[in-house]
């Protein structure tokens, strides 16, 4: 099956496995920049929260796949408060660590 030339360069929707792995990597990098110990069970809970929120907003994420600043803004508004509460860290510090690790 041939694709149109325009469709070939469009960003494809990621698989569920791809979403989970990307969320896990991004949170790992964020934790490294926080320089705070987070227990493994809380990391797993945060990964589930983050993956669920990404899946709910996948159209927005794919649409802005080239714009890390917009994605980091979305993460700060939608994901950071819930994870900050779970991890008992300030939301501003968590958002800053995510931005630094994600490049937004």
Rosetta silent file (secondary structure, phi, psi, omega in degrees, C-alpha in Angstrom):
SEQUENCE: XXXXXXXXXXXXXXXXXXXXXXXXXXXXXXXXXXXXXXXXXXXXXXXXXXXXXXXXXXXXXXXXXXXXXXXXXXXXXXXXXXXXXXXXXXXXXXXXXXXXXXXX
SCORE:     score description
SCORE:     0.000 S_00000001
   1 L     0.000  124.485 -179.413    0.000    0.000    0.000 S_00000001
   2 L   -89.939  142.604  175.910    1.483    3.318   -1.073 S_00000001
   3 L   -98.249  153.177  172.237    1.204    6.419    1.011 S_00000001
   4 L   -65.770  155.187 -179.921    0.779    9.893   -0.374 S_00000001
   5 H   -60.792  -35.751 -179.674    3.926   11.967   -0.317 S_00000001
   6 H   -69.731  -35.272 -177.853    2.372   14.312    2.245 S_00000001
   7 H   -73.364  -24.606 -176.661    1.366   11.475    4.549 S_00000001
   8 H   -63.507  -31.555 -175.264    4.820    9.952    4.572 S_00000001
   9 L  -100.241    4.029  176.992    6.254   12.813    6.619 S_00000001
  10 L   -75.211  147.787  176.869    3.402   13.193    9.083 S_00000001
  11 L   -71.361  129.776  179.955    4.069   12.220   12.662 S_00000001
  12 L   -86.223  153.996  174.981    2.505    8.857   13.433 S_00000001
  13 L   -70.644  134.161 -179.900    0.630    8.098   16.641 S_00000001
  14 L   -74.810  159.534  176.473    2.895    6.176   19.027 S_00000001
  15 L   -77.648  166.081  178.362    2.024    2.739   20.347 S_00000001
  16 H   -61.652  -40.925  178.320    0.974    2.227   23.957 S_00000001
  17 H   -62.456  -42.384  178.516    4.319    0.575   24.640 S_00000001
  18 H   -62.294  -39.528  177.857    6.138    3.542   23.105 S_00000001
  19 H   -63.515  -48.454 -178.921    4.167    5.954   25.283 S_00000001
  20 H   -60.004  -43.699 -178.480    4.949    4.001   28.462 S_00000001
  21 H   -67.089  -41.043  179.086    8.657    3.782   27.649 S_00000001
  22 H   -65.058  -42.720  178.843    8.936    7.465   26.763 S_00000001
  23 H   -63.032  -41.426  179.064    7.129    8.486   29.954 S_00000001
  24 H   -61.982  -45.898  179.108    9.393    6.237   32.001 S_00000001
  25 H   -63.177  -43.514 -178.474   12.550    7.723   30.451 S_00000001
  26 H   -65.080  -40.274  178.112   11.352   11.294   30.894 S_00000001
  27 H   -69.281  -36.784  177.011   10.489   10.746   34.560 S_00000001
  28 H   -59.385  -46.442  179.831   13.835    9.000   35.165 S_00000001
  29 H   -65.549  -35.829  178.627   15.689   12.013   33.760 S_00000001
  30 H   -66.017  -43.199  179.495   13.519   14.362   35.815 S_00000001
  31 H   -62.060  -40.530  178.287   14.275   12.454   39.031 S_00000001
  32 H   -59.070  -39.473 -178.127   17.999   12.650   38.292 S_00000001
  33 H   -79.152  -21.447  175.261   17.751   16.430   38.027 S_00000001
  34 H   -71.664  -30.024 -177.478   15.656   16.710   41.193 S_00000001
  35 L    57.368   42.630  178.356   18.462   15.027   43.158 S_00000001
  36 L  -132.580  141.885  177.387   15.894   13.554   45.553 S_00000001
  37 L   -77.041  128.348  175.726   15.270    9.885   46.321 S_00000001
  38 L  -120.480  121.784  179.626   11.869    8.721   45.086 S_00000001
  39 L   -58.978  149.481 -175.520   10.799    5.173   46.088 S_00000001
  40 H   -58.839  -37.871 -179.210   10.260    2.752   43.218 S_00000001
  41 H   -66.417  -34.624  177.774    6.553    2.258   43.967 S_00000001
  42 H   -73.551  -31.351  175.872    5.923    6.014   43.741 S_00000001
  43 H   -65.640  -43.479  178.832    7.874    6.174   40.482 S_00000001
  44 H   -62.217  -41.563  178.098    5.650    3.414   39.052 S_00000001
  45 H   -62.816  -41.851  179.543    2.514    5.260   40.170 S_00000001
  46 H   -65.550  -38.974  177.766    3.793    8.462   38.557 S_00000001
  47 H   -61.509  -40.195  178.747    4.585    6.599   35.322 S_00000001
  48 H   -65.891  -42.633  178.477    0.997    5.304   35.216 S_00000001
  49 H   -61.332  -48.673 -176.809   -0.402    8.789   35.848 S_00000001
  50 H   -63.762  -45.710 -179.902    1.837   10.340   33.199 S_00000001
  51 H   -63.575  -39.046  178.685    1.129    7.641   30.589 S_00000001
  52 H   -63.827  -43.961 -179.448   -2.623    7.930   31.209 S_00000001
  53 H   -66.747  -37.509  177.205   -2.540   11.712   30.763 S_00000001
  54 H   -65.116  -43.593 -179.922   -0.478   11.394   27.576 S_00000001
  55 H   -62.738  -37.617  178.873   -2.913    8.808   26.197 S_00000001
  56 H   -67.040  -30.243 -176.212   -5.856   11.100   26.998 S_00000001
  57 L  -115.973   32.294 -173.302   -4.185   14.004   25.165 S_00000001
  58 H   -61.946  -34.739  179.912   -2.393   12.087   22.408 S_00000001
  59 H   -62.533  -43.246  178.262   -3.769   14.289   19.619 S_00000001
  60 H   -64.679  -42.834 -178.350   -2.277   17.402   21.254 S_00000001
  61 H   -62.813  -45.963 -179.206    1.042   15.645   21.914 S_00000001
  62 H   -68.161  -40.246  179.696    1.391   14.436   18.311 S_00000001
  63 H   -60.715  -35.676 -178.679    0.275   17.788   16.905 S_00000001
  64 L  -107.505   32.024 -175.422    3.009   19.547   18.914 S_00000001
  65 L   -64.140  -24.818  179.865    5.641   16.823   18.597 S_00000001
  66 L   -92.191   -3.866 -174.652    8.225   19.293   17.278 S_00000001
  67 L  -116.421   90.096 -177.142    7.567   21.922   19.951 S_00000001
  68 H   -67.188  -28.739  179.349    9.043   20.849   23.274 S_00000001
  69 H   -64.318  -45.010  179.075    8.240   24.186   24.908 S_00000001
  70 H   -64.924  -40.721  178.239    4.506   23.729   24.327 S_00000001
  71 H   -65.553  -39.691  178.406    4.706   20.132   25.540 S_00000001
  72 H   -66.683  -37.087  175.461    6.627   21.198   28.657 S_00000001
  73 H   -62.491  -44.082  177.969    3.999   23.883   29.338 S_00000001
  74 H   -60.652  -44.480 -178.839    1.284   21.229   29.007 S_00000001
  75 H   -61.238  -42.398 -178.826    3.200   18.909   31.361 S_00000001
  76 H   -63.421  -37.600 -178.851    3.601   21.690   33.916 S_00000001
  77 H   -80.856  -41.385 -169.447   -0.144   22.446   33.895 S_00000001
  78 H   -97.227  -34.072 -170.442   -1.613   18.959   33.545 S_00000001
  79 L  -108.485  -42.730 -172.414    0.837   16.434   34.996 S_00000001
  80 H   -56.104  -45.170 -177.456    3.237   18.151   37.408 S_00000001
  81 H   -59.324  -40.658 -178.386    0.766   19.034   40.212 S_00000001
  82 H   -68.929  -42.023  179.912   -0.446   15.447   40.577 S_00000001
  83 H   -71.688  -37.343  178.283    3.049   13.935   40.519 S_00000001
  84 H   -61.362  -40.514  177.851    4.432   16.627   42.851 S_00000001
  85 H   -65.742  -41.115  179.183    1.738   15.767   45.383 S_00000001
  86 H   -63.733  -42.644 -175.940    2.502   12.049   45.049 S_00000001
  87 H   -89.326   -4.887 -177.654    6.257   12.576   45.465 S_00000001
  88 L    56.951   48.060  175.087    5.991   15.316   48.134 S_00000001
  89 L  -126.480  155.156  177.568    8.148   17.761   46.178 S_00000001
  90 L   -63.540  137.080 -178.324    7.367   21.365   45.198 S_00000001
  91 H   -61.851  -35.334 -179.759    5.547   21.526   41.865 S_00000001
  92 H   -65.705  -42.155  179.266    7.799   24.373   40.683 S_00000001
  93 H   -65.699  -41.323  178.708   10.949   22.343   41.346 S_00000001
  94 H   -63.876  -45.076  179.636    9.469   19.311   39.591 S_00000001
  95 H   -63.941  -39.718  178.185    8.413   21.378   36.579 S_00000001
  96 H   -64.926  -41.209  178.462   11.852   22.991   36.397 S_00000001
  97 H   -65.619  -39.878  178.328   13.598   19.620   36.532 S_00000001
  98 H   -64.235  -46.126  179.799   11.309   18.265   33.814 S_00000001
  99 H   -59.313  -42.110 -179.484   11.918   21.295   31.601 S_00000001
 100 H   -65.384  -40.386 -177.966   15.670   20.976   32.067 S_00000001
 101 H   -79.238  -31.303 -175.792   15.658   17.268   31.232 S_00000001
 102 H   -87.503  -24.176  178.693   13.105   17.463   28.392 S_00000001
 103 L    90.952   26.437 -179.201   14.526   20.506   26.685 S_00000001
 104 L  -108.913    0.000    0.000   11.478   22.759   26.849 S_00000001
